[in-house]
């Protein structure tokens, strides 16, 4: 029906032109130049107006690629611009008016020498409540107020220099956030061969002081019988199931997964914006 409507709309100015031409011949006036400029403009405007694509329809068409977040007319005529999200990856793609062709973005304008659309971006990963419920409070080193209403989890490696930097900022953070409990999970990386045994000793001692010594570069004793492997192995398995592949990694109250070190004020701001 829409195609028939477009055809009928397109024919109206052509019909008008023929009538005007006939009238011109009868009166002896030359009107063909004025008439020929009108139809093209009318056809382009009205044909675009009779096409539409809702976010719901785009989501159905592109369901195998992710979730449609936004739909709008693209800067390229004849295409819709659709913002898609798959897990925490966001990108722009295009669908033709016939809804049969998909064109990946971004699209580059050679004349302007710039991209017409934003490149793909990584969005913060938000863990579900079910994921958060999987994280045990046990087998953690607690920093700050154990009874605090605000709670974050930090996955750390005792031989990671970025973890050491974050550790210092966390100490500042608990001073300015007295209602905060930080549960530190030992997550030794394979690239640090000594970190696994150090993690065992730190958890076996259940001591923030021993973790401080490790980050200060002090030599820790070899693990003994009380320094079990299981708590470290379980944390590694847990972290991997949550999508953690590097350290440090923080999980905020609303489930946002923050990779990398941040200063105390930045973390405080993130906490204020985190709504569990």
Order of alpha helices (4+ residues) and beta strands (2+ residues): alpha-alpha-alpha-beta-beta-beta-beta-beta-beta-beta-beta-alpha-beta-beta-alpha-beta-alpha-alpha-alpha-beta-beta-alpha
